[in-house]
Amino acid sequence: MSKEHVFEVVKNVIIEVLPDIKPEQIQIERNLRELGANSIDRMEVVTMSMEELDLKIPLMSFAQVSNIQGMVDVLVENYASVESN
């Protein structure tokens, strides 16, 4: 699965969780806190993105993630490892 596809999934989830955010505000290098997301919102974005991509990843995998790019990278890496099994 491409990073672009995963980013689109994450972007759609962010819009769902944070309806006041305009799509053009969501850039891959930004972090969710900059977009106004609190810790619960951020957790929702992660869990809903995993559901959309049909992935089960330990939440601790996202502990060091500091921006949307990092979240997309973790999702892509784990998707690739699931596909290879």
N, C-alpha and C positions, 0 to 999 in steps of 0.2 A: 504494500500500500504506500502511496506517495505521501511525502510530507505535505504537499499542497492539499491533498484530499483530507488528511487528518486536520490540518489547520482550518479548512472549511467547516468540518464537523465541530471543532472546538469553537470557532467563531459563531456558528449557529446556536450552540449551547450558551455561549456568553450572552447573546442577544436575548435568549429565552430567560436566563437567570437575571439579567440586568436590562430590563426593557427600555430604560432611559438612554442606553448607549446606542449611538448610531454606528452602523457597520463600518463606515470609514474611520471611526475612532479606534477600531481594533486592528492594531498592527502587531506583527509577530514579536517584535523586540520589546514591547511594553509589558508591564506586569499587571495583574488583575487589581492590585491595590490602587494603582494609578487610575484605573477605570471606575473606582468607587466600590469595589467588592470587599466585603468584610470576610472574616475567616469562614463563616458558614457558606457564603456565596462561592468562595474559592473551592471549598470542598464539594459543593454541588456541581460546579463546572467540571471538576475532575471525575466525579462518580458518574455524572450524566454522559460525559464524553466516553468513558469506558463502556457504559451500557450501549451507546450508539454504535460503537466499534466492536461490540461483543467481546470485550476483553475483561479479564480478571487479573488485576495487578495489585500487589500489596500497596496500600496507601503510603507506606514508608518509602516507596520508590520515588515519591514526589517530594520528599522532605527537603532536598537540596535545590529544588527547582525555584528559580527566582523570576522567571518571566514566561510568557506564552510559548516562546521558542523551546524552552526547557521542557515544558509539559508536552509539547508536540513531539520532541525528541524521545522522551520516555515512552510515549504511546507508540511511536513508530518502531522503536527498538523492540518493545514487547510484542508488537504485532508480528514483526519479522521472526522472532523466536517461536511464536505459536505456529506460524506458517511452515517453518522448517521442521516441525515435529510431526 
